[in-house]
Amino acid sequence: MPAQTPNLFPFMRFADAEGALGWLSRAFGLNERVVYARAKAAGAEIVREIEDTPYESREYTARDPEGHVWSFGTYRPQAT
């Protein structure tokens, strides 16, 4: 059976849920591929600058307007 890409369904509470969803979409493009420049342009506080890692991932970490920390990367574990 072929390996499947795992899905992630985060659960978070925001004081202004509609505003948060709009910001998350603009900053992180949660409905499309996420890019660092987009998050930075939308005003995300970059907590950890984008970097290439020894385990072949390109990653960064940002904080949203309500203080939630988000980490993004390209790493996909190999199926064993």
C-alpha positions as CSV (number, residue, x, y, z in Angstrom):
1,M,0.0,0.0,0.0
2,P,1.5,3.4,-0.9
3,A,2.5,5.8,1.9
4,Q,0.0,8.6,2.5
5,T,0.8,12.2,3.3
6,P,-0.4,12.8,6.9
7,N,-3.0,15.5,7.5
8,L,-3.0,17.9,10.3
9,F,-6.1,19.6,11.7
10,P,-5.1,22.1,14.3
11,F,-7.6,23.5,16.8
12,M,-7.1,27.0,18.1
13,R,-9.2,29.6,19.8
14,F,-9.0,33.3,18.8
15,A,-10.7,36.3,20.4
16,D,-11.5,37.5,16.8
17,A,-11.9,34.2,14.8
18,E,-12.9,35.8,11.5
19,G,-10.1,38.4,11.7
20,A,-7.6,35.6,12.6
21,L,-8.7,33.5,9.6
22,G,-8.3,36.4,7.3
23,W,-4.8,37.2,8.7
24,L,-3.7,33.5,8.6
25,S,-4.8,33.3,5.0
26,R,-2.9,36.5,4.0
27,A,0.2,35.7,6.1
28,F,0.6,32.0,5.7
29,G,-1.6,31.2,2.7
30,L,-3.2,28.3,4.7
31,N,-5.3,27.5,1.6
32,E,-2.3,27.2,-0.6
33,R,1.5,26.6,-0.4
34,V,3.0,28.6,2.5
35,V,5.9,31.0,1.7
36,Y,8.1,32.9,4.1
37,A,7.9,36.2,2.2
38,R,4.1,36.2,2.3
39,A,4.1,35.8,6.1
40,K,6.7,38.5,6.6
41,A,4.8,40.9,4.2
42,A,1.6,40.4,6.1
43,G,3.3,41.5,9.3
44,A,4.1,38.1,11.0
45,E,6.8,38.4,13.7
46,I,9.5,36.1,12.5
47,V,10.7,34.2,15.5
48,R,13.2,31.9,13.7
49,E,14.5,33.1,10.3
50,I,14.2,30.8,7.4
51,E,17.0,28.3,7.1
52,D,18.0,25.1,5.4
53,T,18.5,22.3,7.9
54,P,20.8,19.3,8.0
55,Y,17.8,17.0,7.6
56,E,16.9,18.5,4.2
57,S,14.1,20.8,5.2
58,R,13.6,24.6,4.7
59,E,12.0,26.0,7.8
60,Y,10.9,29.1,9.7
61,T,8.8,30.0,12.7
62,A,6.5,33.0,13.1
63,R,4.1,34.5,15.7
64,D,0.6,35.6,14.7
65,P,-1.1,38.8,16.1
66,E,-2.5,36.9,19.1
67,G,0.8,35.4,20.1
68,H,0.4,31.9,18.6
69,V,3.7,30.4,17.3
70,W,3.6,28.7,13.9
71,S,6.4,26.6,12.4
72,F,6.6,25.7,8.7
73,G,8.9,23.5,6.8
74,T,9.3,21.3,3.8
75,Y,10.5,18.2,5.6
76,R,8.6,15.0,4.7
77,P,9.8,11.9,6.5
78,Q,10.7,8.9,4.3
79,A,8.4,5.9,4.6
80,T,10.1,3.0,6.2
